[in-house]
Amino acid sequence: MNDPSKQLRPKQRRLLLFTNKLGYQTRSFEEAAQKHTTEIIYVTDRCHQLEDPWGDRAIAVHFESAQTAAANVVEALNGKSVDGILALGDSPSVAAAYTARELGISYNHPASVEACRSKLRMREVFRETGLKTPWFRAINLDPVPEPALLGISYPCVLKPLSLSASRGVIRANNRDEFVSAAQRIRKLLESPEIRATREAHLDQILVEGYIPGREVAVEGLLMDGVLKVLATFDKPDLLEGPYFEETIYVTPSSLTESQQLAIQKCAQESARAIGLTRGPVHAEFRIHRDGAAGDDQVWPLEIAVRPIGGLCARALRFVENENRTTENKNAREQASIGLEELLLLHSLNVPVSTWGRERRASGVMMIPVPSSGILERVEGEEAARGTSGITELLITARLHDYIEAWPEGASYLGFLFASAETPGEVEQTLRTAHSKLRFTLTPRLPVQHPAHHASGRSA
């Protein structure tokens, strides 16, 4: 009689997961890893002298020194085999690419990933490869230049070279707005918080022509250079400036089939232009009708070598093709997986081409910050959660913390998730639930210094 304790067990695999911080999304990866007999080895940006303060046994590196970080990871592994690599967020992606090269693991080339980290280099690549690109130029911020001497035309958009989440991105419609925006971005880039990130080129910004039109996002997965589109998100709120805080993402898109095909084609061409070949990508596009040509024009805004940020991934569920049309909702839910599980499988070279997004429409609202201030109170959570169609509400901002609005801010008050039969119903559900929430933010008191009476910034 066979002894069950001696039966062969599936071989445990290892995934290197590069991430700035551990939280909701990494917990989802942990759950997926346990399901698929996988050990996750975290690589995070923290002080290496601390003795595993969070008990996660993470490898401590500095992401801004990507090649050094890769060498440190290889040394820490000490010959331990690794089956896959995945990076969450923008700053860990370059270190992940160099590490993959050191370990001989299939991944994107470091030069391609570095191009995605610089908005300037990305614009240069798009222009060189014939993709639709607005005029652009990099300018130094010390001192703030006179736009008339640079040949600036309006409207234009000013943005830091490497910050994400539309942080520091400002539209200017005339000279005065340009100068004001440049000074505001310079102040942001000189702040201790941004300086602590050790990002390069914090004394420069990108200025480019404003692209009108609707904005959409594409979540995709590259397999040997071929893009599998996982979802196309509409952004129902017009992002026209002066700041570009994102709010609602809804999928599937309500654009016409021809428009969506044009966006997917542009997404594939953008990835190919940068030289990306493998793994998750999150790309942003603008689409508008060209009056002269009489057709829709797709303009690539940027492409990132990472999945959709953090909690927003919860808006996506995937099922194998044969389960997409089943009438049994419970069976469909049991057979579905999240984005994190899909990415884990792909990183471990498990085929995922037969998986697609679930049939029902879904969406997320990144709850906007109405004004900078100290969060004193949140009301209406129960009513918002009780809204028909809402699947989840998470308030991520902490009471009594100072919350900055855009363009200086980069953190939302929380996230609302909804599911329905149509994209329009999802959008309306999110707006209805949001209308039931009340956030009380109070201005931060000015800081009084003994030597002078300069006021601190308040809402």
C-alpha positions in Angstrom: 0.0 0.0 0.0 1.3 3.4 -1.0 2.3 5.8 1.8 0.6 9.2 1.0 3.4 11.0 2.8 5.9 9.7 0.2 3.8 10.6 -2.8 5.5 13.0 -5.2 4.6 16.7 -4.6 4.7 19.4 -7.3 8.1 21.0 -7.5 8.2 24.4 -5.7 9.0 27.3 -8.0 10.5 30.6 -7.1 9.4 34.1 -8.3 11.5 37.2 -7.7 9.1 40.1 -7.1 10.5 43.6 -7.3 8.3 46.1 -5.5 8.6 49.4 -3.6 6.3 48.3 -0.8 4.3 45.4 0.5 0.5 45.8 0.7 -2.8 44.8 -0.8 -1.4 43.7 -4.2 1.5 41.7 -2.8 -1.0 39.8 -0.5 -2.9 38.8 -3.7 0.4 37.5 -5.1 1.0 35.6 -1.9 -2.4 33.9 -2.2 -1.8 33.0 -5.9 1.7 31.7 -5.0 0.4 29.4 -2.4 -2.2 28.1 -4.9 0.6 27.3 -7.4 3.3 25.9 -5.1 5.5 29.0 -5.6 7.8 30.8 -3.2 8.0 34.6 -3.6 11.3 36.3 -2.9 10.7 40.0 -2.5 13.2 42.6 -3.6 12.4 46.0 -2.0 13.9 49.4 -1.8 14.8 49.7 1.9 17.9 50.2 4.1 20.0 47.0 3.9 21.3 47.6 7.5 17.9 46.9 9.0 17.5 43.3 10.2 14.3 42.2 8.3 12.1 44.7 10.2 8.9 43.4 8.6 9.7 39.7 8.8 9.3 39.2 5.0 12.9 38.1 4.4 13.0 40.6 1.5 16.3 41.4 -0.3 17.1 45.1 0.4 18.4 47.2 -2.5 18.3 50.7 -3.9 16.4 50.8 -7.1 18.0 54.0 -8.4 21.3 52.0 -8.7 19.8 49.3 -10.9 23.0 47.4 -11.8 24.3 47.4 -8.2 20.8 46.3 -7.1 21.0 43.4 -9.6 24.4 42.3 -8.3 23.2 42.4 -4.7 20.2 40.3 -5.6 22.4 37.7 -7.3 24.7 37.6 -4.3 21.8 37.3 -1.8 20.3 34.4 -3.8 23.7 32.5 -3.3 23.0 30.1 -6.2 19.4 29.5 -5.4 17.5 28.9 -8.7 14.7 31.3 -9.8 12.0 30.5 -12.3 10.6 34.0 -13.0 10.9 37.7 -12.4 8.2 40.4 -12.1 8.3 44.1 -11.2 5.5 46.1 -9.6 5.7 49.9 -10.1 8.0 52.0 -12.3 11.1 52.4 -10.2 11.7 48.6 -9.5 11.4 47.7 -13.2 15.0 48.6 -14.3 16.6 46.7 -11.5 14.4 43.7 -12.4 15.6 43.9 -16.0 19.3 43.9 -15.0 18.7 41.1 -12.5 17.0 39.0 -15.2 20.0 39.5 -17.5 22.4 38.4 -14.7 20.4 35.3 -14.0 19.7 34.4 -17.7 16.0 34.7 -17.3 13.8 35.8 -20.2 12.8 39.4 -19.7 12.9 42.8 -21.3 16.2 44.3 -22.2 17.4 46.9 -19.6 17.7 49.6 -22.2 14.1 49.2 -23.2 12.9 49.4 -19.6 15.1 52.5 -19.0 13.4 54.1 -22.0 10.1 53.6 -20.3 11.3 55.3 -17.2 12.1 58.6 -19.0 9.2 60.5 -20.6 11.8 62.4 -22.7 13.4 59.2 -24.1 10.0 57.7 -24.7 8.9 60.7 -26.8 12.2 60.5 -28.7 11.6 56.8 -29.5 8.0 57.4 -30.6 9.1 60.2 -32.9 12.0 58.2 -34.3 9.8 55.2 -35.1 7.0 57.3 -36.8 4.4 57.1 -34.1 2.2 60.2 -33.6 4.0 62.5 -31.3 3.4 66.1 -30.2 6.2 68.7 -30.3 8.3 68.4 -27.2 11.5 69.5 -25.5 13.3 69.2 -22.2 14.0 72.4 -20.3 16.1 73.2 -17.2 14.3 74.6 -14.2 17.2 76.5 -12.6 16.4 79.2 -13.4 12.8 78.9 -14.8 13.2 79.9 -18.5 11.3 82.6 -20.4 9.0 80.6 -22.7 9.0 83.2 -25.4 12.7 82.5 -25.9 12.1 78.7 -26.3 9.4 79.1 -29.0 6.7 77.5 -26.8 3.2 77.4 -28.3 0.0 76.9 -26.3 -1.7 75.0 -24.9 1.1 72.8 -23.7 1.8 70.4 -20.9 4.7 70.5 -18.4 5.7 67.3 -16.6 8.5 65.8 -14.6 10.7 63.3 -16.5 10.1 60.3 -14.3 7.3 60.8 -11.7 4.2 58.6 -12.2 0.4 58.9 -11.5 0.2 62.3 -13.3 2.2 63.8 -10.4 3.4 67.3 -11.3 1.7 67.3 -14.7 0.2 70.7 -15.5 -1.4 72.3 -18.5 -0.5 75.9 -19.5 -2.6 78.0 -21.9 -0.4 81.1 -21.9 2.9 82.5 -20.7 1.8 83.4 -17.2 0.4 79.9 -16.7 3.6 78.4 -18.1 5.8 80.3 -15.7 3.5 79.5 -12.7 3.4 75.8 -13.6 7.2 75.6 -14.0 7.8 77.2 -10.6 5.3 74.9 -9.0 6.9 71.8 -10.5 10.3 73.0 -9.5 9.1 73.4 -5.9 7.7 69.9 -6.0 10.9 68.4 -7.4 13.0 70.2 -4.8 10.9 68.8 -1.9 12.6 66.5 0.6 10.1 63.7 -0.3 11.0 63.8 -4.0 14.7 64.2 -3.4 14.6 61.2 -1.2 13.5 59.1 -4.2 17.0 59.7 -5.7 15.4 60.0 -9.2 17.6 61.3 -11.9 17.1 64.7 -13.7 15.1 66.4 -11.0 16.3 69.7 -12.4 14.6 69.2 -15.7 11.1 68.8 -17.1 9.4 67.9 -20.3 7.3 70.4 -22.2 5.1 69.1 -25.0 2.1 70.1 -27.1 -1.3 69.4 -25.5 -3.2 66.5 -27.2 -7.0 66.9 -27.1 -9.4 64.0 -27.1 -10.6 61.1 -25.0 -8.1 59.2 -22.9 -8.0 55.4 -22.6 -5.7 52.9 -21.0 -4.7 49.5 -22.2 -3.7 46.6 -19.9 -1.7 44.1 -21.8 0.7 41.1 -21.6 3.6 40.7 -24.0 4.4 37.1 -25.1 7.5 36.9 -27.3 6.9 40.5 -28.5 3.2 39.9 -29.3 0.7 41.9 -27.2 -2.3 40.2 -25.7 -4.7 43.0 -24.7 -6.2 42.0 -21.4 -8.5 45.1 -21.1 -9.2 48.5 -22.6 -10.3 51.0 -20.1 -12.4 54.1 -20.8 -11.8 57.2 -18.7 -15.2 58.8 -18.7 -14.0 62.0 -17.0 -12.4 64.3 -19.5 -8.7 64.9 -18.6 -8.3 68.4 -19.9 -6.3 70.0 -17.1 -5.0 72.1 -15.6 -4.2 68.9 -13.6 -4.6 65.3 -14.6 -5.8 63.3 -11.6 -7.4 60.2 -12.9 -10.7 59.0 -11.4 -12.8 56.4 -13.1 -11.6 53.4 -15.2 -14.4 51.3 -16.9 -14.0 48.2 -19.1 -15.0 47.0 -21.7 -14.5 50.2 -23.7 -17.6 51.8 -25.3 -15.5 53.0 -28.3 -16.3 51.6 -31.7 -14.7 48.3 -32.8 -12.5 50.2 -35.3 -11.4 52.7 -32.7 -10.4 49.9 -30.3 -8.5 48.0 -33.0 -6.6 51.2 -33.8 -5.7 51.6 -30.1 -4.6 48.0 -29.9 -2.5 48.4 -33.0 -0.9 51.6 -31.6 -0.2 49.7 -28.3 1.6 46.9 -30.2 3.6 49.4 -32.2 4.5 51.4 -29.1 5.8 48.3 -27.3 7.7 47.3 -30.4 9.2 50.8 -30.8 10.5 50.7 -27.2 11.8 47.2 -27.7 9.6 45.4 -25.1 9.0 41.7 -25.6 7.7 40.2 -22.4 5.5 40.7 -19.4 2.8 43.2 -18.3 2.5 46.6 -19.8 0.1 49.5 -18.9 -0.3 52.1 -21.7 -2.1 55.4 -22.1 -3.5 56.8 -25.3 -5.5 59.8 -26.5 -7.9 59.4 -29.4 -9.5 62.3 -31.3 -10.9 63.1 -34.8 -8.6 64.9 -37.1 -10.7 67.5 -38.9 -8.4 67.7 -41.9 -8.0 63.9 -42.3 -11.5 63.1 -41.2 -10.5 60.1 -39.2 -9.7 59.1 -35.7 -6.1 59.6 -34.6 -4.5 57.6 -31.8 -1.6 59.2 -30.0 0.5 57.2 -27.5 1.0 59.1 -24.3 3.2 56.5 -22.5 3.8 52.8 -21.9 5.0 51.4 -18.6 6.6 48.0 -18.0 4.3 47.1 -15.2 0.7 46.1 -14.5 -2.0 48.6 -13.6 -1.2 50.2 -10.2 -2.0 48.6 -6.9 -5.6 48.2 -6.0 -7.0 49.0 -9.4 -6.1 45.5 -10.5 -9.1 44.3 -8.5 -11.3 45.6 -11.3 -10.1 42.8 -13.5 -11.1 39.1 -13.4 -10.2 36.5 -16.0 -11.7 33.2 -17.1 -10.7 30.5 -19.5 -12.3 31.0 -22.9 -14.7 28.0 -22.5 -16.1 29.6 -19.2 -16.7 33.1 -20.5 -20.3 32.5 -21.7 -21.5 30.2 -18.9 -24.9 31.1 -17.5 -24.0 29.9 -14.0 -22.6 33.0 -12.2 -21.3 31.0 -9.2 -19.5 28.6 -11.5 -18.0 31.5 -13.4 -16.8 33.3 -10.3 -15.3 30.0 -9.0 -13.4 29.6 -12.2 -12.1 33.2 -12.4 -8.7 34.4 -11.3 -7.3 37.9 -10.6 -4.7 39.8 -12.5 -2.0 38.9 -10.0 -2.5 35.2 -10.5 -2.5 35.6 -14.3 0.8 37.5 -14.1 2.3 35.0 -11.7 1.5 32.2 -14.1 2.9 34.0 -17.1 6.1 34.9 -15.2 6.6 31.2 -14.5 6.2 30.3 -18.2 2.8 28.7 -17.6 0.6 29.3 -20.8 -2.1 31.9 -20.3 -3.2 32.6 -23.8 -6.6 30.9 -23.3 -7.5 33.3 -20.5 -9.6 36.4 -21.2 -11.4 39.1 -19.2 -14.8 38.1 -17.8 -17.9 39.0 -19.8 -19.4 41.5 -17.3 -18.4 45.1 -17.3 -16.4 46.3 -14.3 -14.7 49.4 -13.1 -12.9 51.3 -10.4 -13.0 54.8 -9.1 -9.8 56.2 -7.6 -11.5 58.5 -5.1 -10.2 62.0 -5.8 -8.8 64.4 -3.3 -10.9 67.6 -3.5 -8.3 69.7 -1.7 -5.1 69.4 0.3 -5.6 69.0 4.0 -5.6 66.8 7.1 -8.2 64.0 6.8 -10.4 64.5 9.9 -13.5 62.4 9.1 -15.0 60.0 6.6 -18.8 59.6 6.4 -21.2 57.6 4.3 -19.2 54.4 3.9 -22.1 52.1 4.7 -24.4 53.9 2.3 -21.8 53.8 -0.5 -21.1 50.0 0.1 -24.8 49.4 0.0 -25.2 50.9 -3.5 -26.4 48.2 -5.9 -23.6 47.1 -8.1 -20.8 48.1 -5.8 -18.5 45.1 -5.1 -16.0 46.8 -2.7 -15.0 50.0 -1.0 -11.6 50.6 0.5 -10.7 53.8 2.2 -6.9 53.8 2.1 -6.2 57.3 3.4 -5.6 57.3 7.2 -7.4 59.7 9.5 -5.3 62.6 10.8 -2.8 62.3 7.9 -2.1 65.2 5.6 -3.4 64.4 2.1 -2.1 66.4 -0.9 -4.3 67.1 -3.9 -2.9 67.0 -7.4 -0.6 68.1 -9.0 1.6 67.7 -5.9 -0.2 64.6 -4.6 0.0 61.0 -5.7 -2.3 59.1 -3.2 -6.1 58.7 -3.4 -8.5 58.7 -0.6 -9.6 55.2 -1.5 -11.1 53.0 -4.2 -14.6 52.0 -5.2 -15.2 48.9 -7.3 -18.3 48.1 -9.3 -19.7 45.4 -11.7 -22.7 45.4 -14.0 -24.0 44.2 -17.3 -22.9 47.4 -19.2 -20.1 49.9 -18.9 -22.6 52.7 -18.6 -24.2 51.0 -15.5 -20.8 50.6 -13.9 -20.0 54.3 -14.4 -23.3 55.4 -12.9 -22.9 53.0 -10.0 -19.5 54.4 -9.1 -20.7 58.0 -9.3 -23.8 57.2 -7.2 -21.7 55.5 -4.5 -19.2 58.3 -4.5 -21.9 60.9 -4.0 -22.8 59.3 -0.7 -19.2 59.7 0.7 -18.2 62.8 2.7 -14.6 63.6 3.4 -13.7 66.4 5.9 -10.2 67.8 5.3 -8.9 70.8 7.2 -6.0 73.0 6.1 -2.7 72.4 7.7 -1.6 75.3 10.0 1.3 77.4 8.8 4.6 76.6 10.3 6.1 79.5 12.3 9.9 79.7 12.4 11.6 81.6 15.2 13.7 83.6 12.8 10.9 84.7 10.5 7.2 84.2 9.8 7.0 82.4 6.5 3.7 80.4 6.1 3.7 76.8 5.0 1.5 75.7 2.1 -2.2 75.0 2.9 -5.2 74.1 0.9 
